[in-house]
Amino acid sequence: MLIVGFRGMEPSNTILEDIQKRHIGGVVLFSWDGLVKSNERNIKSPKQVKQLIHDLQATSNIPLFIAIDQEGGIVSRLNPDRGFPVTPSHAELGQKDDLPSTYQEARKIAATLKGLGINLNFAPVIDTRVDPNNFITKKGRTFSDDPEKVAEHALAYIQAHRDQGTLCSIKHFCGHGSSTTDSHWDMVDVTDTWDEKELIPFANIIKEDMADIVMTAHVFQRKLDPDYPATLSGPIINNLLRNQLGYRGVVITDDIQMDAIRKHFTLEDTLEALLNAGVDIILIANATYHDEHYATQVIQTIKKLITQGRVSEKRIAESFARIQALKQQLS
């Protein structure tokens, strides 16, 4: 139930122990270490990344999710200056508005990932461009201000990945395109700016059975849940996403170490809320905040919550079953 980030061009001792002893489900790779302002994180060259992934997978009896944010454009961890292909942004694809072109560009991304052994792309972004000054929009990460068009391009993008045997995670539920602040660094409240049309891309993709994984947003929509942001919200995940939109697959958090969560909720309260809300995978990026033993803390805290009866073993078993079913699709 954990996907964990780490420092190292080779597997660190801690991440190997997380895999072998603590049985985490996957890792996420980055090119930039923002905390120390360094390009030395996980990615140096195609040859090095391929070897890193081989070494990680060799330590696990169950295939690991090897995840990355390779959206295209500015959010591309596999950069041209390290020997990887140039990729267009979602905004560029949406502006061109040619679905076969979107498919072909996404297929190139997916083929690169497949060749390296990366099996999960935290993309496409299916946030609708509600606010042109939104931090996601300003980085060219949204296809369009038309939610139907967002869905069309996202479906082409996902299909291209599926044709290469690579999973996608659509993001960020229940919509981040109307936020006025960045959840990496602060609390985000979209109550007064969120538009129900932001659900359309999610609904359309789920209806087409093209959602491998749904990633949550750390945003408050107090009309949907007055107490918790989407990542921790039963009304948003269990009710809106699963019951109303009919989604039956895997739900993953955005990074729980982002300040929108970490600064406002204890780890114990965070885990209790998100697990009971129906989250399956917890993303620990170790990017905006770094603690190589964080996965251990999370596991210990989950065990405590189960022992105290605050999270049921049945709830954990449900997530395990969904994750294993998805991993069976990995080739």
C-alpha positions, 0 to 999 in steps of 0.5 A, spaced: 500 500 500 506 504 499 509 507 494 516 511 496 521 516 493 528 515 495 535 518 494 540 515 490 542 513 482 543 506 485 538 503 490 539 505 497 540 500 503 533 503 506 529 502 500 532 495 499 529 494 506 523 497 505 522 492 499 524 486 502 522 487 510 517 492 510 514 489 503 512 496 500 508 496 493 513 500 489 517 506 488 517 513 485 523 516 481 525 523 480 530 527 477 530 533 481 531 534 489 528 540 491 530 540 498 537 540 497 537 544 490 540 538 486 540 534 480 542 528 483 536 524 485 534 518 481 535 519 474 542 520 470 541 517 463 537 511 460 542 506 462 543 508 469 535 508 470 534 501 467 539 498 471 536 502 477 529 499 476 532 492 474 536 492 481 529 494 485 525 489 481 530 483 483 529 484 490 521 483 490 517 477 490 511 481 487 512 486 481 513 493 484 510 499 481 515 503 478 512 510 478 514 517 475 511 523 473 512 523 465 506 528 463 510 531 458 513 538 457 515 541 464 513 536 468 518 530 465 523 527 470 526 524 464 529 530 461 532 531 454 539 533 457 539 526 460 538 523 454 531 522 453 526 524 448 523 531 448 516 531 450 510 536 448 506 538 454 498 537 455 497 544 453 501 544 447 497 537 445 490 540 447 492 547 443 493 543 437 487 539 438 489 533 434 487 526 437 491 522 433 497 526 434 496 526 442 496 518 441 502 518 438 506 523 442 503 519 448 505 513 445 512 515 445 512 517 452 509 510 454 515 506 449 520 510 453 517 508 460 516 501 457 523 500 455 526 502 462 522 498 466 517 504 468 510 501 469 506 506 472 506 514 469 502 519 474 499 522 468 495 524 464 493 530 468 485 531 467 484 537 471 480 542 467 483 549 466 478 553 470 483 558 473 488 561 468 493 563 473 492 556 477 499 553 478 498 547 474 495 551 468 501 556 468 506 550 467 502 547 461 499 541 465 492 542 463 489 540 456 483 545 455 478 549 459 473 544 456 472 538 460 469 534 454 476 536 450 480 534 456 477 527 457 478 526 449 485 527 449 486 524 456 483 517 453 488 518 447 493 518 452 491 513 456 490 508 450 497 509 448 500 507 454 495 501 455 498 499 448 505 499 451 503 495 457 504 501 461 499 504 467 496 511 468 494 514 474 489 520 472 489 526 477 487 530 481 480 528 484 476 531 485 479 537 481 485 542 482 484 546 476 480 552 480 485 552 486 488 559 487 494 556 491 499 550 491 498 544 495 505 542 495 506 548 500 500 550 503 492 549 505 488 549 498 481 551 499 477 550 492 470 551 495 468 558 492 472 556 485 471 549 484 466 548 478 462 541 478 464 540 470 471 539 473 468 532 475 466 530 467 473 528 465 473 523 471 466 521 469 467 520 462 474 516 463 471 511 468 465 510 464 469 508 458 473 503 463 480 507 462 482 509 469 487 504 472 488 509 478 485 515 480 490 520 484 487 524 489 487 532 490 489 535 497 484 540 496 478 542 501 471 543 497 467 544 504 460 543 500 462 536 499 466 535 506 466 540 511 472 537 515 477 534 510 481 535 503 479 530 498 485 525 500 482 524 507 475 525 505 470 519 505 464 523 502 469 525 496 472 518 495 467 513 498 461 517 496 462 521 490 468 517 486 466 510 488 458 510 489 456 516 484 461 515 479 462 508 479 469 507 480 471 500 482 479 501 481 485 503 485 485 510 489 492 513 490 494 519 494 498 525 492 504 525 496 502 525 503 508 529 505 506 535 502 504 541 506 497 541 505 497 535 509 503 534 513 502 541 516 495 541 518 494 533 520 498 529 524 500 522 521 496 518 525 490 522 523 492 523 516 492 515 515 486 514 519 482 518 515 484 516 508 484 509 509 477 509 512 475 514 506 477 508 501 484 510 499 488 504 497 495 506 495 499 512 500 504 516 496 510 518 500 515 522 495 520 524 500 520 530 495 518 536 499 520 533 505 525 528 506 525 522 511 528 515 509 524 512 515 518 515 513 515 508 510 517 505 517 513 510 521 507 509 516 507 502 517 507 502 524 502 507 525 497 503 520 498 497 525 497 501 531 490 504 528 488 496 526 490 494 533 486 500 536 480 498 532 480 505 528 481 501 521 479 494 520 483 489 517 477 488 512 479 495 509 486 493 508 484 487 505 480 490 500 485 495 498 490 489 497 485 485 493 485 491 488 492 492 488 494 485 486 488 485 481 492 491 478 499 488 478 496 482 475 496 487 468 503 488 469 507 484 464 
